[in-house]
């Protein structure tokens, strides 16, 4: 992973934060003072990073150097709305750094400052001592920073180097170099959002149904089926990120603590939307768009044909989800969410193109396809048309569902029992014989 210390061990007390490479100890400045760098471009989205842990890790790192003079270099580039800490966090962070940390901090260099930094400085100014304020210096380019530090010792992220080169090119009237995407960071062993179905299966002892999907469906099946507007309501972004962070860190989540049945519904949709590849796969996108060209009486059959091309894992997860949404639609007299309304909500969470976004004209076939899956769940997911004629799904063969990560026992994660899976039409047929 770019920016991560290759010697960093998973046993490090702050591995979950340190692995991102946000903080680096980078040699000495021209006065022999130890240099610590903080790179905003290394900060992942807020729901993947516990900012309180980041603060503790920063103090843990500085504790090793604060007895002597030291310098902090803050690379501002890369801070955005997705990874930016709250203003309240910044205020509490400043208060937590007592005299022990401030006394021997001789310089705080802010590289590539923006108007946001200057506005923020004015907001926090009443909290900041005049003496500390004199230690802050702004640098608009790396060349300016070079005059104060042993530049070759600095650990400067490639993203910052490219951004600086772009600024210099614009300043000189040259065409800026093309932007390169940094390599992806490996997920935590307990990561639940933004990782593939295969990754979740491998980390959960072969369990095919992703834990977050299982927990949210179970909770909603037990407590939310008759909630009006289920899946239509939004939730606090901060709350959603908090729950994502808990899941990603392998910590238990009890939806009862939040007092809002719509929160697990939003978490379920968020999980689907953040899959690296849509549940219905990129490959099926064009086929699904063609569903409006199929004669009405043949559309269910066409849906079955399209689903046969899905990977087995995707099919199993889709069947589990559609079985639940079919149950939700049957309570529409109470929740006002029939198959059509549910399709409008879930269509774009199940399928999207590999490049760009779905056009407005694509919404009709995508939603129609989703509505068919929900409305005709039992016909479409009957065993004879299962992918590759694989027969019974794993749960129908008596296989035991594996628990979530060792760090998150299933009963702790939601305080719920194992959910009831959708009944198998094939099994029902066998019983009738």
C-alpha positions as CSV (number, residue, x, y, z in Angstrom):
1,X,0.0,0.0,0.0
2,X,1.4,3.4,-1.0
3,X,2.3,5.4,2.1
4,X,2.3,2.6,4.5
5,X,5.4,1.6,6.4
6,X,6.4,-1.9,5.0
7,X,7.5,-2.8,8.6
8,X,4.1,-2.0,10.1
9,X,2.7,-5.0,11.9
10,X,-1.0,-5.8,12.3
11,X,-0.2,-6.1,16.0
12,X,0.5,-2.3,16.1
13,X,-1.8,-0.8,18.7
14,X,-3.1,1.7,16.1
15,X,-2.8,-0.5,13.0
16,X,-6.3,0.5,11.9
17,X,-5.2,4.1,11.6
18,X,-1.4,3.7,11.0
19,X,-2.0,1.6,7.9
20,X,-3.2,4.6,5.9
21,X,0.1,6.4,6.2
22,X,-1.4,9.6,7.3
23,X,1.4,10.3,9.8
24,X,5.1,9.8,9.0
25,X,8.3,10.6,10.9
26,X,10.5,12.1,8.2
27,X,14.1,12.9,9.4
28,X,15.2,16.3,10.7
29,X,14.8,19.9,9.5
30,X,17.8,22.3,9.0
31,X,18.0,22.9,12.7
32,X,18.2,19.2,13.6
33,X,14.6,19.0,14.8
34,X,12.6,15.9,14.2
35,X,10.0,16.3,11.4
36,X,6.5,14.7,11.6
37,X,4.3,14.9,8.4
38,X,0.5,14.8,8.3
39,X,-0.9,14.1,4.8
40,X,-4.6,14.8,4.3
41,X,-4.7,12.9,1.0
42,X,-4.0,9.7,3.0
43,X,-7.2,10.2,5.0
44,X,-9.9,7.7,3.9
45,X,-13.7,8.7,3.9
46,X,-14.9,9.5,7.4
47,X,-16.9,6.3,7.8
48,X,-13.7,4.3,7.3
49,X,-11.7,6.3,9.9
50,X,-12.4,6.8,13.6
51,X,-11.2,10.4,14.1
52,X,-10.9,9.9,17.8
53,X,-8.5,7.0,17.1
54,X,-6.6,9.3,14.7
55,X,-6.3,11.8,17.5
56,X,-5.0,9.2,19.9
57,X,-2.6,7.9,17.3
58,X,-1.3,11.4,16.7
59,X,-0.6,11.8,20.5
60,X,0.9,8.4,20.6
61,X,3.3,9.3,17.9
62,X,4.2,12.7,19.2
63,X,4.7,11.3,22.7
64,X,7.9,9.8,21.4
65,X,9.4,13.2,20.3
66,X,7.8,15.9,22.4
67,X,10.6,15.9,25.0
68,X,12.8,17.5,22.3
69,X,12.1,20.2,19.7
70,X,10.2,19.0,16.7
71,X,8.4,20.3,13.6
72,X,5.1,19.3,11.9
73,X,4.5,19.6,8.2
74,X,0.9,19.5,7.3
75,X,0.1,18.7,3.7
76,X,-3.4,20.1,3.2
77,X,-4.0,18.8,-0.3
78,X,-6.6,15.9,-0.4
79,X,-8.9,17.2,2.4
80,X,-12.4,17.1,1.1
81,X,-16.0,16.8,2.2
82,X,-15.8,13.0,2.4
83,X,-12.8,12.8,4.8
84,X,-12.9,16.1,6.6
85,X,-13.3,16.0,10.4
86,X,-16.0,18.1,12.0
87,X,-15.2,21.5,13.4
88,X,-16.1,20.2,16.8
89,X,-13.5,17.5,16.5
90,X,-10.8,20.1,15.5
91,X,-11.7,22.3,18.5
92,X,-11.5,19.3,20.9
93,X,-8.3,18.1,19.3
94,X,-6.6,21.5,19.9
95,X,-7.7,21.4,23.6
96,X,-6.4,17.9,24.1
97,X,-2.9,19.0,23.0
98,X,-1.7,20.5,26.2
99,X,1.5,22.4,27.0
100,X,3.5,19.2,26.8
101,X,2.9,19.0,23.0
102,X,2.9,22.8,22.3
103,X,6.0,23.8,24.2
104,X,8.6,22.0,22.0
105,X,6.7,22.3,18.7
106,X,8.9,24.9,17.0
107,X,7.2,25.1,13.6
108,X,3.9,24.1,12.0
109,X,4.3,24.3,8.2
110,X,1.0,24.3,6.2
111,X,1.6,23.3,2.6
112,X,-0.8,24.2,-0.2
113,X,-3.3,26.1,2.1
114,X,-6.7,26.9,0.7
115,X,-9.3,29.6,1.7
116,X,-10.9,26.9,3.9
117,X,-7.7,26.8,6.0
118,X,-7.7,30.6,6.4
119,X,-11.4,30.7,7.3
120,X,-10.9,27.8,9.8
121,X,-7.9,29.7,11.3
122,X,-10.1,32.7,12.0
123,X,-12.8,30.5,13.6
124,X,-10.3,28.8,15.9
125,X,-8.3,32.0,16.6
126,X,-10.0,32.7,19.9
127,X,-8.9,29.3,21.1
128,X,-5.3,29.6,19.9
129,X,-2.6,31.4,21.8
130,X,-0.7,34.2,20.2
131,X,2.6,32.4,20.9
132,X,1.3,29.2,19.1
133,X,0.0,31.3,16.2
134,X,3.5,32.6,15.5
135,X,4.7,29.1,14.9
136,X,2.4,28.6,11.9
137,X,3.9,29.3,8.4
138,X,2.0,28.9,5.1
139,X,3.8,27.5,2.0
140,X,2.1,27.7,-1.4
141,X,4.6,25.3,-3.1
142,X,7.1,22.6,-2.2
143,X,9.9,24.9,-3.4
144,X,9.2,27.3,-0.5
145,X,9.1,24.3,1.9
146,X,12.5,23.2,0.5
147,X,14.2,26.2,1.9
148,X,13.4,25.2,5.5
149,X,13.8,21.4,5.5
150,X,16.0,18.6,4.3
151,X,13.8,18.0,1.4
152,X,15.3,14.6,0.4
153,X,14.3,13.2,3.8
154,X,10.6,14.2,3.6
155,X,8.0,11.6,2.9
156,X,5.8,13.5,0.4
157,X,2.9,11.5,-1.0
158,X,2.9,11.2,-4.8
159,X,-0.5,12.9,-4.9
160,X,1.0,16.0,-3.3
161,X,3.9,16.0,-5.7
162,X,1.6,15.8,-8.7
163,X,-0.7,18.5,-7.3
164,X,2.4,20.8,-6.7
165,X,3.6,20.1,-10.3
166,X,0.1,21.0,-11.6
167,X,0.1,24.3,-9.7
168,X,3.6,25.1,-11.0
169,X,2.5,24.3,-14.6
170,X,-0.6,26.5,-14.3
171,X,1.6,29.3,-12.8
172,X,4.0,29.0,-15.7
173,X,1.3,28.6,-18.3
174,X,2.2,25.0,-19.2
175,X,-0.3,22.2,-19.6
176,X,-0.6,20.3,-16.3
177,X,0.4,16.7,-16.3
178,X,-2.4,14.1,-16.4
179,X,-3.8,13.1,-13.0
180,X,-3.0,9.6,-11.8
181,X,-5.1,7.6,-9.5
182,X,-3.2,6.4,-6.4
183,X,-3.2,2.6,-5.8
184,X,-6.1,1.4,-3.7
185,X,-5.4,0.7,0.0
186,X,-6.0,-2.8,1.2
187,X,-9.2,-3.2,3.3
188,X,-9.1,-4.0,7.0
189,X,-9.7,-7.8,7.8
190,X,-13.1,-6.8,9.3
191,X,-14.1,-4.4,6.4
192,X,-17.7,-4.7,5.4
193,X,-18.4,-1.8,3.1
194,X,-16.7,-1.2,-0.3
195,X,-15.3,-4.7,-0.6
196,X,-16.3,-7.5,-2.9
197,X,-18.7,-10.4,-2.1
198,X,-15.8,-12.7,-2.5
199,X,-13.8,-10.8,0.1
200,X,-16.7,-10.9,2.5
201,X,-17.1,-14.7,1.9
202,X,-13.4,-15.4,2.5
203,X,-13.4,-13.3,5.7
204,X,-16.6,-14.9,7.1
205,X,-15.8,-18.6,6.9
206,X,-17.5,-19.1,3.5
207,X,-20.8,-17.5,4.5
208,X,-22.5,-16.4,1.2
209,X,-24.8,-13.8,2.7
210,X,-22.8,-10.7,3.7
211,X,-23.2,-10.0,7.4
212,X,-24.4,-6.4,7.0
213,X,-27.1,-7.6,4.6
214,X,-28.1,-10.4,6.9
215,X,-28.3,-8.2,10.0
216,X,-30.2,-5.3,8.4
217,X,-32.7,-7.7,6.7
218,X,-33.2,-9.6,10.0
219,X,-33.8,-6.5,11.9
220,X,-36.2,-5.0,9.4
221,X,-38.1,-8.3,9.0
222,X,-38.7,-8.4,12.7
223,X,-39.4,-4.8,13.4
224,X,-40.0,-2.7,10.3
225,X,-42.2,-4.5,7.8
226,X,-45.2,-2.3,8.5
227,X,-43.3,1.0,8.7
228,X,-44.8,3.5,6.3
229,X,-42.3,4.7,3.7
230,X,-39.7,2.0,4.5
231,X,-36.6,2.5,2.4
232,X,-37.8,5.9,1.2
233,X,-36.6,8.0,4.2
234,X,-33.1,9.2,4.6
235,X,-30.9,9.2,7.7
236,X,-28.2,11.5,9.2
237,X,-25.0,11.2,7.2
238,X,-23.1,11.3,10.4
239,X,-25.0,8.4,11.8
240,X,-24.6,6.3,8.7
241,X,-20.9,6.9,8.7
242,X,-20.6,6.1,12.4
243,X,-22.4,2.7,11.8
244,X,-20.2,2.0,8.7
245,X,-17.1,2.7,10.8
246,X,-18.3,0.3,13.5
247,X,-19.0,-2.5,11.0
248,X,-15.7,-1.9,9.2
249,X,-13.8,-2.1,12.5
250,X,-15.5,-5.3,13.5
251,X,-17.5,-3.8,16.3
252,X,-21.1,-4.6,17.3
253,X,-24.0,-2.5,16.0
254,X,-27.4,-2.5,17.9
255,X,-29.9,-0.6,15.8
256,X,-32.2,-0.3,18.9
257,X,-29.7,2.3,20.2
258,X,-30.5,4.7,17.4
259,X,-34.3,4.7,17.8
260,X,-35.0,5.0,14.0
261,X,-36.2,2.0,11.9
262,X,-35.1,3.9,8.8
263,X,-31.4,3.7,9.7
264,X,-30.9,0.0,9.1
265,X,-32.9,0.5,5.8
266,X,-30.4,3.2,4.7
267,X,-27.5,1.0,5.8
268,X,-28.7,-1.8,3.6
269,X,-29.0,0.4,0.6
270,X,-25.6,2.0,1.3
271,X,-24.0,-1.5,1.5
272,X,-25.4,-2.4,-1.9
273,X,-24.4,0.9,-3.5
274,X,-20.8,0.7,-2.2
275,X,-20.1,-2.8,-3.6
276,X,-17.1,-2.5,-6.1
277,X,-19.4,-4.2,-8.7
278,X,-23.2,-4.0,-8.6
279,X,-25.0,-7.1,-7.4
280,X,-26.5,-7.6,-10.8
281,X,-23.0,-7.2,-12.3
282,X,-21.7,-4.8,-15.1
283,X,-22.0,-7.6,-17.6
284,X,-25.8,-7.8,-17.2
285,X,-26.4,-4.1,-17.6
286,X,-27.1,-4.0,-21.4
287,X,-29.3,-7.1,-21.1
288,X,-31.4,-5.5,-18.4
289,X,-31.8,-2.3,-20.5
290,X,-33.4,-4.5,-23.2
291,X,-36.2,-5.7,-20.9
292,X,-38.7,-3.0,-22.2
293,X,-38.3,-4.5,-25.7
294,X,-39.6,-7.9,-24.6
295,X,-43.3,-8.7,-24.9
296,X,-45.0,-8.3,-21.5
297,X,-46.0,-12.0,-21.3
298,X,-42.3,-13.1,-21.8
299,X,-40.6,-10.7,-19.4
300,X,-40.6,-13.0,-16.4
301,X,-38.9,-15.7,-18.6
302,X,-36.4,-13.2,-19.8
303,X,-35.6,-12.2,-16.2
304,X,-34.9,-15.8,-15.4
305,X,-32.6,-16.1,-18.5
306,X,-30.6,-13.0,-17.5
307,X,-30.2,-14.2,-13.9
308,X,-28.8,-17.5,-15.1
309,X,-25.7,-15.7,-16.3
310,X,-24.9,-14.3,-12.9
311,X,-22.1,-15.7,-10.8
312,X,-23.5,-18.2,-8.3
313,X,-22.6,-16.0,-5.3
314,X,-24.4,-13.0,-6.8
315,X,-27.4,-15.1,-7.5
316,X,-27.6,-16.4,-4.0
317,X,-27.3,-12.9,-2.5
318,X,-29.8,-11.4,-4.9
319,X,-32.4,-14.2,-4.2
320,X,-32.0,-13.5,-0.5
321,X,-32.6,-9.8,-0.9
322,X,-35.5,-10.2,-3.4
323,X,-37.2,-12.6,-1.1
324,X,-37.1,-10.0,1.7
325,X,-38.3,-7.2,-0.6
326,X,-41.1,-9.5,-1.8
327,X,-42.2,-9.9,1.8
328,X,-42.0,-6.1,2.3
329,X,-44.2,-5.6,-0.7
330,X,-46.9,-7.9,0.7
331,X,-47.3,-5.5,3.6
332,X,-47.8,-2.5,1.3
333,X,-51.3,-1.9,2.7
334,X,-49.4,-0.7,5.8
335,X,-46.0,0.4,4.6
336,X,-47.1,1.9,1.2
337,X,-44.2,0.2,-0.5
338,X,-45.4,-2.0,-3.2
339,X,-43.1,-3.7,-5.7
340,X,-43.1,-0.6,-8.0
341,X,-42.2,1.8,-5.2
342,X,-39.4,-0.6,-3.9
343,X,-38.1,-0.9,-7.5
344,X,-37.7,2.9,-7.7
345,X,-35.7,2.8,-4.5
346,X,-33.5,-0.2,-5.3
347,X,-33.1,-0.2,-9.0
348,X,-29.9,2.0,-9.0
349,X,-28.6,0.2,-6.0
350,X,-28.6,-3.1,-7.8
351,X,-27.2,-2.2,-11.2
352,X,-25.2,0.7,-12.7
353,X,-22.9,1.0,-15.8
354,X,-19.2,0.3,-15.5
355,X,-18.4,3.9,-16.7
356,X,-20.3,7.0,-15.9
357,X,-23.8,7.0,-14.5
358,X,-27.2,5.7,-15.7
359,X,-29.0,8.0,-18.0
360,X,-32.6,9.1,-17.3
361,X,-33.8,6.9,-20.1
362,X,-32.1,3.9,-18.4
363,X,-34.2,4.3,-15.3
364,X,-37.4,2.9,-16.8
365,X,-35.9,-0.5,-17.8
366,X,-33.7,-0.8,-14.6
367,X,-36.7,-0.1,-12.4
368,X,-38.9,-2.4,-14.5
369,X,-36.5,-5.3,-14.2
370,X,-36.2,-4.7,-10.4
371,X,-40.0,-4.6,-10.1
372,X,-40.3,-7.9,-11.9
373,X,-37.8,-9.5,-9.6
374,X,-39.8,-8.4,-6.6
375,X,-43.3,-9.0,-7.9
376,X,-42.6,-12.4,-9.4
377,X,-40.0,-13.5,-6.9
378,X,-41.3,-17.1,-6.6
379,X,-41.5,-17.6,-10.4
380,X,-38.2,-16.0,-11.3
381,X,-36.2,-17.7,-8.5
382,X,-37.6,-21.2,-8.8
383,X,-34.9,-23.8,-8.9
384,X,-35.2,-25.0,-12.5
385,X,-33.8,-21.7,-13.8
386,X,-31.2,-21.2,-11.1
387,X,-27.7,-20.4,-12.6
388,X,-26.1,-23.5,-14.1
389,X,-28.9,-25.6,-12.7
390,X,-27.0,-25.8,-9.4
391,X,-30.0,-27.1,-7.4
392,X,-30.5,-26.2,-3.8
393,X,-29.0,-23.1,-2.3
394,X,-26.5,-23.7,0.5
395,X,-29.0,-22.9,3.2
396,X,-31.4,-25.4,1.8
397,X,-28.8,-28.1,2.1
398,X,-28.6,-27.8,5.8
399,X,-25.4,-25.8,5.8
400,X,-24.7,-23.8,9.0
401,X,-24.3,-20.1,8.5
402,X,-20.8,-19.0,9.5
403,X,-20.6,-16.2,12.1
404,X,-19.3,-12.7,11.4
405,X,-15.6,-12.0,12.1
406,X,-14.3,-13.6,15.2
407,X,-14.2,-10.1,16.6
408,X,-18.0,-9.6,16.0
409,X,-20.1,-12.6,17.1
410,X,-23.4,-12.7,15.3
411,X,-25.4,-12.4,18.4
412,X,-23.4,-9.3,19.5
413,X,-23.6,-7.5,16.3
414,X,-27.4,-6.9,16.4
415,X,-28.6,-8.9,19.4
416,X,-30.7,-10.8,17.0
417,X,-31.1,-14.5,16.1
418,X,-30.3,-15.9,12.7
419,X,-32.8,-14.6,10.2
420,X,-35.3,-16.7,8.4
421,X,-34.3,-17.2,4.8
422,X,-36.8,-17.0,1.9
423,X,-38.6,-20.3,1.4
424,X,-37.5,-22.4,-1.5
425,X,-40.2,-23.0,-4.2
426,X,-38.4,-26.2,-5.0
427,X,-38.6,-27.5,-1.5
428,X,-42.2,-26.6,-1.3
429,X,-42.8,-28.6,-4.5
430,X,-41.0,-31.6,-3.1
431,X,-43.2,-31.5,0.1
432,X,-46.3,-31.5,-2.0
433,X,-45.3,-34.7,-3.7
